[in-house]
């Protein structure tokens, strides 16, 4: 039952992540970097501290009592994850919600799931146990499903002429998008590494009386400050380069609406991690790393469905639609396989 709850919480987190970019579509007359960093203030600074304060007993003591090595690696991996998050936003910009998430999260799924147990010396668990076999099989199936979704994206590009591509994704650029998505996927996996590095903070929070269900919320303020650092620096560079600092105060734009939509996007993005932490704590310790694959699979599923709802695939052939649905089926099936592994 606990494992089933873990899958459900990962699904809710995946829905939040797969949906977070939608409010950005309502930000008008602002440059991308202005909208992105306003959303980032919510997702990386405000909401982690608010939710941490509401759910963690002794949040500040748990962080300040951690040793410097723990704080450094949690922050450092957060910085790397921040680069992944930054390029993740660019991936949506160049490839659209559905294809962009499928490609980026394919890399993220593989690295984020397999590297932590290898780093922790649990290779034998992966190779020589029934649970490990189910998990590896689920990861492989998930990657196959992601590859099929990527194939559907290439078929879509062949189906549509450049004008049709621009109509569905205004700045569509397959080559640039694939490069950015590759960087994003690999570095975004550092979120999983940061959680591993920050585990002592979570343990301190539990000793202060925090419900273990919320323990990851004690890690997020440190981890996400690393992500904010990267994104803030780059967005300020872009603001200067594009002379877009005026966006934040330009009364000629729908200023209040832009702030509301950008902050809503950032808040929605944060809640993927909130529910990820809950799902993570409901999975058995031995295969907790498999939750990362589940999380990625649900994100890809919901983001692809949003892409279909928003007509990002408009004009594509029946074959292309069949391929993308086949990819979604494989991704969903992979989560079932990993779930069976938790019961074995």
C-alpha positions in Angstrom: 0.0 0.0 0.0 2.8 2.4 0.8 4.4 1.8 -2.6 1.1 2.5 -4.3 0.8 5.8 -2.4 4.4 6.6 -3.5 3.3 6.1 -7.1 0.3 8.3 -6.7 2.3 11.1 -5.1 4.9 10.9 -7.9 2.0 11.1 -10.4 0.7 14.3 -8.7 4.2 15.8 -8.8 4.6 14.8 -12.4 1.3 16.6 -13.2 2.6 19.7 -11.5 5.9 19.6 -13.5 4.2 18.7 -16.8 1.8 21.7 -16.3 4.1 24.4 -14.9 5.0 26.0 -18.2 1.3 26.7 -19.1 1.0 29.9 -17.0 4.1 31.4 -18.8 2.0 31.3 -22.0 -0.1 34.1 -20.5 2.8 36.4 -19.7 2.6 39.1 -22.4 5.1 41.7 -23.7 7.9 40.5 -21.4 11.1 38.9 -22.5 11.6 35.3 -21.7 14.3 35.9 -19.1 12.1 38.4 -17.1 9.2 35.9 -16.9 11.6 33.1 -16.0 13.3 34.7 -13.1 10.1 36.1 -11.6 8.8 32.5 -11.6 12.1 31.4 -10.2 11.8 33.7 -7.2 8.6 31.8 -6.3 9.9 28.3 -7.0 13.4 28.6 -5.6 13.1 31.2 -2.8 9.7 32.0 -1.5 7.7 28.7 -1.7 10.5 26.4 -0.4 10.8 28.5 2.7 7.1 28.9 3.2 6.3 25.2 2.8 9.4 24.2 4.8 8.3 26.4 7.6 4.8 24.9 7.6 5.9 21.2 7.5 9.4 21.0 9.1 10.0 21.4 12.8 13.2 23.3 13.4 13.8 24.1 9.8 16.6 26.7 10.4 18.4 24.6 13.1 18.2 21.5 10.8 20.0 23.5 8.1 22.5 25.4 10.3 23.4 22.2 12.3 24.4 20.3 9.2 28.2 20.0 8.5 29.8 22.2 5.9 30.5 19.3 3.6 26.7 18.5 3.4 25.8 22.1 2.9 28.4 22.6 0.2 27.5 19.5 -1.9 23.8 20.1 -1.6 24.2 23.7 -2.8 26.8 22.7 -5.5 24.5 20.0 -7.0 21.7 22.6 -6.8 23.8 25.0 -8.9 24.3 22.3 -11.5 20.7 21.4 -11.4 20.0 25.1 -11.8 21.8 25.1 -15.1 19.7 22.1 -16.1 16.6 24.0 -15.1 17.6 27.1 -17.0 18.2 25.1 -20.2 15.0 23.2 -19.5 13.1 26.4 -19.9 15.0 27.1 -23.2 14.1 23.5 -24.3 10.4 24.4 -24.0 11.0 27.5 -25.9 12.6 25.8 -28.9 10.9 22.4 -29.0 7.5 23.0 -27.3 6.1 21.3 -24.2 5.7 17.8 -25.4 8.8 17.1 -27.5 11.0 19.3 -25.3 10.2 17.4 -22.1 10.4 14.0 -23.7 14.0 14.6 -24.9 15.3 16.4 -21.9 13.8 14.1 -19.4 15.0 11.0 -21.2 18.6 11.9 -20.2 17.4 13.1 -16.8 15.6 9.8 -16.1 18.6 7.6 -16.9 21.2 9.6 -15.1 19.0 10.5 -12.1 17.9 6.9 -11.5 21.1 4.9 -12.1 23.9 7.1 -10.8 22.8 7.5 -7.1 22.7 3.7 -6.4 26.0 3.2 -8.3 27.5 6.0 -6.3 26.3 4.5 -3.0 27.7 1.1 -3.9 24.4 -0.6 -4.5 25.3 -2.1 -7.9 24.7 -5.6 -6.6 21.1 -4.6 -5.7 20.6 -3.6 -9.3 22.2 -6.6 -10.9 21.5 -9.6 -8.6 18.1 -9.1 -7.1 14.6 -9.5 -8.4 13.8 -5.9 -7.3 16.8 -4.6 -9.2 15.9 -6.5 -12.3 12.4 -5.0 -12.3 13.8 -1.6 -11.7 16.4 -1.9 -14.5 13.7 -3.3 -16.8 11.4 -0.3 -15.9 14.2 2.2 -16.6 15.0 0.5 -19.9 11.3 0.5 -20.9 11.0 4.2 -19.9 14.0 5.2 -22.0 12.5 3.2 -24.9 9.2 5.1 -24.5 11.0 8.4 -24.4 13.0 7.5 -27.6 9.7 6.6 -29.3 8.3 10.1 -28.2 11.4 11.6 -29.7 10.9 9.7 -32.9 7.3 11.1 -33.0 8.8 14.6 -32.7 11.0 14.0 -35.7 8.0 12.6 -37.7 6.1 15.7 -36.7 8.9 17.9 -38.1 8.7 16.0 -41.4 4.9 16.3 -41.5 4.9 20.1 -41.0 6.4 22.8 -43.1 8.4 25.6 -41.4 5.4 27.9 -41.2 3.2 25.2 -39.5 6.0 24.5 -37.1 6.2 28.2 -36.1 2.5 28.3 -35.7 2.5 25.6 -33.0 5.8 26.5 -31.3 6.7 30.1 -32.1 10.5 29.7 -31.9 10.7 26.1 -33.0 14.3 25.0 -33.8 15.0 21.3 -33.7 18.8 21.4 -33.8 19.2 24.1 -31.2 16.5 22.5 -29.1 18.1 19.0 -29.1 21.5 20.5 -28.0 19.9 22.4 -25.2 17.7 19.5 -24.2 20.7 17.2 -23.9 22.5 19.6 -21.6 19.3 20.2 -19.6 18.6 16.5 -19.2 22.0 15.5 -17.9 22.4 18.4 -15.5 18.8 18.3 -14.2 19.6 14.8 -12.9 21.8 16.6 -10.3 18.6 17.2 -8.3 18.6 13.6 -7.4 22.3 13.8 -6.4 21.6 16.9 -4.3 18.8 15.1 -2.4 21.3 12.3 -1.6 23.9 14.8 -0.5 21.4 16.6 1.7 20.1 13.5 3.4 21.8 14.5 6.7 19.7 17.7 6.8 16.5 15.6 6.4 17.7 13.3 9.2 18.3 16.3 11.5 14.8 17.5 10.7 13.4 14.2 11.8 15.3 14.3 15.1 13.6 17.7 15.7 10.2 16.1 15.4 9.5 16.4 11.7 7.2 13.8 10.2 9.4 11.7 7.9 6.9 12.4 5.1 8.1 16.0 5.0 11.8 15.5 5.7 12.9 16.4 2.1 11.3 19.9 2.6 14.2 20.7 4.9 16.7 20.1 2.1 14.9 22.2 -0.5 15.9 25.7 0.7 19.6 24.9 0.4 19.2 22.9 -2.8 17.0 25.4 -4.6 19.1 28.4 -3.6 21.8 26.8 -5.7 19.4 26.6 -8.6 18.3 30.2 -8.0 22.0 31.4 -8.1 22.6 30.0 -11.6 19.3 31.3 -13.0 19.5 34.7 -11.4 23.0 35.4 -12.8 22.1 34.2 -16.4 18.8 36.1 -16.4 20.5 39.3 -15.3 23.0 38.9 -18.1 20.1 38.4 -20.6 18.3 41.4 -19.1 21.3 43.6 -19.7 22.1 42.1 -23.2 18.5 42.5 -24.3 17.9 45.7 -22.5 14.9 44.2 -20.8 15.3 45.4 -17.2 12.3 47.7 -17.9 10.0 44.7 -18.0 9.7 44.6 -14.3 8.2 48.1 -14.0 6.8 48.8 -17.6 3.2 50.1 -17.1 2.6 49.6 -20.8 2.5 45.9 -20.2 -0.2 44.0 -18.2 2.2 44.2 -15.3 0.1 42.7 -12.4 -1.2 39.9 -14.6 2.4 39.1 -15.7 3.6 38.9 -12.2 0.7 36.7 -11.1 1.1 34.3 -14.0 4.9 34.0 -13.7 4.6 33.5 -9.9 1.9 30.9 -10.5 4.2 29.1 -12.9 7.0 29.0 -10.4 4.8 27.9 -7.6 3.4 25.0 -9.7 7.0 24.0 -10.6 7.9 23.8 -6.9 5.1 21.5 -6.1 6.6 18.8 -8.3 9.3 18.5 -5.7 7.0 18.8 -2.8 5.1 15.7 -4.0 8.2 14.0 -5.2 9.5 14.1 -1.7 6.3 12.5 -0.4 6.4 9.8 -3.0 10.1 9.2 -2.4 9.5 8.6 1.3 6.7 6.0 0.6 9.0 3.8 -1.6 11.1 1.1 0.1 14.7 2.2 0.9 16.3 -0.3 -1.3 14.7 0.9 -4.5 13.9 4.5 -3.6 16.1 5.7 -6.5 13.5 4.2 -8.9 11.2 6.9 -7.9 13.1 9.3 -10.1 12.2 7.3 -13.2 8.6 7.2 -12.2 8.7 11.0 -11.6 10.2 11.6 -15.1 7.7 9.2 -16.7 4.7 11.0 -15.3 6.1 14.4 -16.3 6.6 13.3 -19.9 3.1 11.7 -19.9 1.3 14.8 -18.7 3.4 17.2 -20.7 2.8 15.2 -23.9 -0.9 15.2 -23.2 -0.8 19.0 -22.7 1.0 19.3 -26.0 -1.8 17.4 -27.7 -4.5 19.5 -26.0 -2.8 22.7 -27.0 -2.5 21.5 -30.6 1.3 21.4 -30.7 0.9 18.4 -32.9 -1.7 20.0 -35.2 -1.2 19.0 -38.8 0.8 15.8 -37.9 -0.1 12.6 -39.7 -2.1 9.7 -38.2 1.2 7.7 -38.1 2.8 10.4 -36.0 -0.1 10.4 -33.5 0.1 6.6 -33.3 3.8 6.8 -32.6 3.5 9.4 -29.8 0.7 7.4 -28.1 2.8 4.2 -28.3 5.6 6.1 -26.6 3.2 7.3 -23.8 2.0 3.7 -23.4 5.6 2.4 -22.9 6.3 5.1 -20.4 3.2 4.4 -18.3 4.0 0.6 -18.6 7.5 1.3 -17.2 6.0 2.9 -14.0 3.9 -0.3 -13.6 7.0 -2.4 -13.9 8.9 -0.4 -11.4 5.9 -0.5 -9.1 5.9 -4.3 -9.3 9.5 -4.3 -8.4 8.7 -2.5 -5.2 6.4 -5.4 -4.2 8.9 -8.2 -5.1 
